[in-house]
Amino acid sequence: MDSRTEPAEQEPEIASRQPDTPARPPLVRELLLVVGLFLVYKLGRQLANGHTGEAFRNAHRVWDAERFLRLPGEGSVQDALLSGDTLVHVANTYYATVHFPATLAFLVWLYVRRPRHYVWARRILAALTAAALALHLGFPLAPPRMLDVARLVDTAQVYGPSVYAAKPATDSMANQFAAMPSLHFGWALMVAVGLIVATSSRLRWLWLLHPLVTLLVIVGTANHYWLDAGAAAALLGVALAVIRLPRPARSRVVRRSASAPAPAPASAPAPAPQLVASVTGAPAPGGDR
């Protein structure tokens, strides 16, 4: 009689889903890259020095353009700051100390917590800074604190602290004729945009207060025109449109067996007596006669 044996049942495979976390860029490489970008930024601003006459001619053009566009005068913001020595001192301190540390803290946080967003933000900031340097070289611009027709106070020199020398010609640390676009505002706006994109809290929109306060500070301290901030926002918009946030990589499923399958038995077990009796017609031992 033929006997059938069931094949050994294989244990199910277990799907191991790897987390969708992109590889974090090497730290040393990123540090060297950020330092290199900073040095290029400082060198580029220095290259734009020495164009005093052109910088003041451009300043008059920008001032006239703002009046043509009926933009509010920068003096209205400065009058609010000058209402108290403490307020204007806080504004000068904000201008001098928040710009670089806030941007650096933003990049460090993204590197640690959001590697995919970090790569995107770093590319955006690099593109924005490169475009700004090109404009600084091609369009030197004296800030409104130097423009007689603006009748504005150089708050940093009067109330302190100041990051610039009293005379642009003697300033070996910064180019005071690189007003347009304002990287103070451009970087602050990118920090806000990056944090809004990278987080999901309902309060994340409050990050927009950073570029708003920065805008009031750079205008109120007479370091920038309104149009300087507008130019920075326009360049950032182009960079955001061209450089998209990388899509997360698809999750990979790795299948592995929980354990090796058990070997099949060498021979089938003997049939039960009741099964043999039913096939041959003979009574089973101990059965009814």
C-alpha positions in Angstrom: 0.0 0.0 0.0 1.2 3.5 -0.8 1.8 5.8 2.0 2.1 9.5 1.8 4.2 11.7 3.9 3.8 15.4 4.3 6.9 17.5 3.5 8.5 19.1 6.4 6.9 22.4 7.1 9.4 25.3 6.6 9.5 28.0 9.2 8.3 31.4 7.9 10.8 34.0 6.8 11.1 37.1 8.9 11.2 40.5 7.1 13.7 42.9 8.6 12.9 46.4 7.5 15.9 48.7 7.7 15.2 52.3 9.0 15.1 55.0 6.4 18.1 57.0 7.7 20.6 58.3 5.1 24.3 58.1 5.9 25.6 61.1 7.8 28.4 62.8 5.9 31.9 62.4 7.5 32.4 64.9 10.2 35.9 65.9 9.3 35.0 66.5 5.7 32.1 68.7 6.7 34.2 70.7 9.1 36.7 71.4 6.5 34.0 72.2 4.0 32.3 74.7 6.3 35.6 76.3 7.2 36.5 76.6 3.6 33.2 78.2 2.7 33.7 80.7 5.5 37.2 81.6 4.3 35.9 82.1 0.7 33.1 84.3 2.1 35.6 86.5 4.0 38.0 86.6 1.0 35.3 87.4 -1.4 34.1 90.3 0.7 37.6 91.7 0.9 37.9 91.6 -2.9 35.1 94.0 -3.1 36.9 96.7 -1.2 38.2 99.8 -2.8 35.2 100.8 -4.9 34.2 103.8 -2.8 32.9 106.1 -5.5 30.9 103.3 -7.2 29.5 102.2 -3.8 28.1 105.6 -3.1 26.7 106.1 -6.5 24.9 102.8 -6.1 23.7 103.8 -2.7 22.0 106.9 -4.1 20.3 104.7 -6.8 19.0 102.3 -4.2 17.7 105.1 -2.0 15.9 106.7 -4.9 14.5 103.3 -6.0 13.0 102.8 -2.5 11.4 106.2 -2.6 10.0 105.5 -6.0 8.6 102.2 -4.7 7.2 104.1 -1.7 8.9 101.9 0.8 8.9 103.2 4.4 12.0 105.0 5.3 14.6 103.2 7.3 14.6 106.1 9.7 11.1 105.0 11.0 12.6 101.8 12.4 15.7 103.6 13.7 13.6 106.1 15.6 11.9 103.2 17.5 15.3 101.8 18.4 16.6 105.2 19.6 13.8 105.6 22.0 16.1 104.0 24.6 19.8 103.3 25.0 19.1 99.8 26.1 17.1 98.9 23.1 19.6 100.2 20.6 22.4 98.5 22.4 20.5 95.1 22.3 20.0 95.6 18.6 23.7 96.3 18.0 24.6 93.2 20.0 22.1 91.1 18.1 23.6 92.3 14.8 27.2 91.5 16.0 26.7 88.2 17.8 23.7 86.2 16.5 24.5 86.0 12.8 27.2 83.3 12.7 26.4 81.4 15.9 22.7 80.9 15.0 23.6 79.6 11.5 26.3 77.3 12.9 23.9 75.9 15.6 21.3 75.3 12.9 23.8 73.3 10.8 25.0 71.3 13.8 21.5 70.4 14.9 20.6 69.3 11.4 23.8 67.2 11.1 23.0 65.4 14.3 19.3 65.0 14.1 18.4 65.4 10.4 21.2 64.3 8.1 19.1 64.5 4.9 18.0 68.0 5.7 21.5 69.0 6.7 22.9 68.2 3.2 20.1 70.1 1.6 20.5 73.2 3.9 24.3 73.2 3.5 23.9 73.3 -0.3 21.3 76.1 -0.1 23.5 78.2 2.1 26.6 77.6 -0.1 24.6 78.6 -3.2 23.1 81.7 -1.5 26.5 82.8 -0.3 28.2 82.3 -3.6 25.5 84.3 -5.4 25.7 87.1 -2.8 29.5 87.3 -3.2 29.1 87.7 -6.9 26.6 90.5 -6.4 28.9 92.2 -3.8 31.7 92.2 -6.4 29.5 93.4 -9.2 27.4 95.9 -7.2 29.4 97.5 -4.4 27.0 99.4 -2.1 27.5 101.8 0.8 25.1 101.1 3.7 22.6 103.8 4.6 24.5 104.8 7.7 27.1 106.3 5.3 24.6 108.1 3.1 24.2 111.7 4.0 20.8 112.0 2.4 19.4 109.2 4.6 20.2 111.2 7.8 20.6 108.0 9.8 22.8 107.4 12.9 25.6 104.8 12.8 24.2 103.2 16.0 27.1 100.7 16.3 29.7 103.5 16.5 27.6 105.7 18.8 26.2 103.2 21.2 28.3 100.0 20.5 29.2 97.3 20.1 30.5 97.6 16.6 32.0 95.0 14.3 33.3 97.6 11.8 36.1 100.1 11.8 35.1 103.7 12.0 36.4 104.3 8.5 35.9 101.8 5.7 39.3 102.4 4.2 41.0 101.2 7.4 38.8 98.2 7.9 40.9 95.1 7.3 38.4 92.6 8.8 35.2 93.3 6.7 34.0 94.9 3.5 31.6 97.7 4.5 30.5 98.2 0.9 28.9 94.7 0.6 25.4 95.7 1.7 23.4 94.1 -1.1 22.2 91.4 -0.6 22.1 91.2 3.2 23.5 87.8 4.2 22.4 88.6 7.7 18.8 88.4 6.5 19.4 85.7 3.9 20.9 83.2 6.4 18.4 84.0 9.0 15.5 83.3 6.6 17.1 80.0 5.6 17.5 79.0 9.2 13.8 79.6 9.7 12.8 77.8 6.5 15.1 74.8 7.3 13.7 74.4 10.8 10.1 74.6 9.5 10.8 72.0 6.9 12.8 69.7 9.2 10.4 69.7 12.2 6.7 68.9 12.7 5.7 70.9 15.8 2.8 73.2 15.5 5.0 76.0 16.9 7.6 75.6 14.2 6.3 78.7 12.4 7.6 80.8 15.2 11.0 80.4 13.7 10.0 83.1 11.3 10.5 85.5 14.2 14.3 85.1 13.7 14.4 86.7 10.2 11.8 89.2 11.2 13.8 90.4 14.1 17.0 90.3 12.0 15.3 92.5 9.3 14.3 95.1 11.9 17.8 95.1 13.4 19.7 95.4 10.1 17.5 98.3 9.0 17.2 100.0 12.3 21.0 100.0 12.9 21.3 101.5 9.3 23.5 98.7 8.1 21.1 97.7 5.3 18.4 99.0 3.1 15.0 97.3 2.7 16.0 96.3 -0.8 19.1 94.5 0.6 16.8 92.1 2.4 14.6 91.8 -0.7 17.5 90.8 -2.8 18.6 88.2 -0.3 15.1 86.7 -0.2 14.9 86.6 -4.0 18.3 84.7 -4.2 17.2 82.3 -1.5 13.9 81.7 -3.4 15.9 80.8 -6.5 18.2 78.5 -4.6 15.2 76.7 -2.9 13.6 76.2 -6.3 16.7 74.7 -7.9 18.1 72.7 -5.0 15.3 70.4 -3.8 15.2 68.4 -0.6 16.4 64.9 -1.4 13.7 62.2 -1.2 14.1 59.6 1.5 15.5 56.3 0.2 13.1 53.5 -0.1 13.1 51.1 2.8 14.8 47.8 2.0 13.4 44.5 3.2 15.9 41.8 4.0 14.4 38.3 4.4 16.1 35.8 6.6 14.9 32.4 7.9 14.2 32.2 11.6 16.0 28.8 11.8 17.2 26.0 9.5 14.4 23.7 8.4 14.1 20.3 10.2 15.2 17.3 8.1 12.5 15.1 6.7 12.0 11.6 8.4 13.7 8.7 6.7 10.6 6.5 6.5 6.9 6.9 7.0 5.4 5.7 10.3 3.5 2.4 10.3 -0.3 2.8 9.8 -2.6 2.4 12.7 -4.4 -1.0 13.1 -7.8 0.5 12.6 -6.7 2.0 9.2 -5.3 -1.4 8.1 -8.5 -3.2 9.1 -10.7 -0.8 7.1 -8.6 -1.4 4.0 -8.4 -5.2 4.1 -11.8 -5.9 5.6 -10.3 -8.0 8.5 -11.5 -7.3 12.0 -9.2 -5.2 14.1 -7.8 -6.9 17.1 -10.2 -6.5 20.0 -12.9 -5.3 17.6 -16.6 -6.5 17.3 -17.1 -9.9 15.5 
